[in-house]
Amino acid sequence: MLLLNNDDVASLLKVTDVVRVLEEAYEDLARDRAVCRPRIDLRLPVGDGESVYQWGTMEGGSARTGYFAIRMKSDVVREVSYAGTRTQDKYCGAPGTYCGLILLLSTRTGEPLALLNDGVLQQARVGADSAIGVRYGARSDAAVLGMLGSGGMARSHLEALRVVRDVQRVQVYSPTRAHRERYAAEVAERYGVEAVALDDPAGVYRGADVVSACTDAAGEVLRGAHIEPGTHVTAIGGRPDGEALRRIDGWLRLGDAPAPVTHPEWATRDEYVAYVGCQDDPVWARHSHGRKPRRPPEEPGTTRVVSLADVLAGRAVVRRDDAEVTFSERGNVQGAQFHAVAGLVYELALAAGRGRILPREWFLQDIRD
């Protein structure tokens, strides 16, 4: 069994491969060769009046590849007001440190194969999701990226989007001037493209072919009043506002987790399911995140929602003309991502001799469970 840290993952993983294995994982789901469940969060008050503890898991596996994985997150979370919006702050142990782990197992033998830090891997898989959406939803000549946010996700997004489109200009806004200016300078130097840091978020949308919201906002971030015709939109932090939802013509959903066969009535299109303890605690009034899990529009006669499975099979298209506004999102299939990407990293690590070896017998026992 291998123990793989973020440095190991960063040295092995290429974004082109992440895009590829995620598309394969979503196809496995569509063809009933794989299974996953929505993310499940369990939350409890910390006791300080403003923070909550959140345990989040997502899991899935593929009969084709023989891999199964569960991703586990342990966070203390609070919401703060910053630059006119509500943002989510989190940590494990102390501010600036985090706990996210992926346990990879074999569906052939049941044995544990690897334990991985999730930091690099999870940023890569989110960026790859948006790249898949851009591949099928954006105009073929898309070259200008409008970026809301300047953190790690904004970096992994740009790297992934360059796999599917020839990005020539990046225009970025985030609330902290130093952060957005640093991001623009890094992008210009690394990719040799034009990159500008903007003082007004509305400027991100002007002339943009793709607009990506990569923020930690807990509320609405994407402003429909600013979206121009022909734009493709992605969002991994913050939600589209009401005007944005009204302006979206085509909505691509990468997948849906199947319902439990024992309880088909439990089927949900929500991105995650949350369980909360101590529901009368006043701390919950301070937390808006999680009150409205993301889901696609479902009202008759509104936005067209198409699945990646239908697009790949030729039964549907996301964009019908160059003037349409399109949007893409993962759906609730996070569990399908981690077995696919962690399985790839495991194979690459074995070939390269990376990682620390943990005796497998440490994780096995002779008492039947």
C-alpha angles and dihedrals in degrees: 000000000000130000107207124186129196093270090056092049094047091051093051108034124087119191092226089060092048091055090048098049093045092054088050091049092052090048090051089055093049091050094046093246092120142035136208140158134223118269112275122208126194116195136192133172114261092211101243094100096246110048133069133196115237127192112189130184137175127178145175146144145205128230088203097058099028093229130126125180141179122200116208128194128188114191143162104215135193134166123230135181113246131167093346098311141080114256132186120238120191142171144160119225095346136357110288097030127090140186118220121147136178121205112200120199139178118249088199097060104006091236124141110249107179146355114212138185106241102212103096093029096052093049090050094050093049092050090048091053090057090046091055089050092050091048092060102026110036126079112270092240095050108145107149119078122196110202126197104194135029106213134101094297091052088055096047090045095056092047091052096043090055088063091066104027136033098244110197102166133034122191113189138188129182127156096252111071095206092053096050092044091050090050093051092049092049092048093050092049098043100043104023093234132129110270127179132184112218131207093208123055091213089069091064090072098048110107092348119147092191127026118194125188108206102168140125092233118142095206142035116329109155109080115208092199089068100043112109125214114274096027123138113212133202129179130187097162124036125010135260112262123238094269091051091052090051092050098050110104100180127028119194117203115192095208152323128235111239121248118254110268089223093052111023089169088070091072112131137176092201115121091235143359119232131203118193131197126204090023093181093060110118090226090083090067087066094056122075095163111104096021092104112031111202119262134158121262111270105178113122115254095021132096117350108243115199130179126230088234090061092045093051090048092051093245096116144016128212099211121040098179141002094261097059122106110228134189134194133196137168101241118212099312100107088127090064092058103060100054089049098049097033090049090054092049091049092054092047091048092052091051093047098040092239127152137037119286116235115193106251091218088069087071099040130072140188095229112095114240 
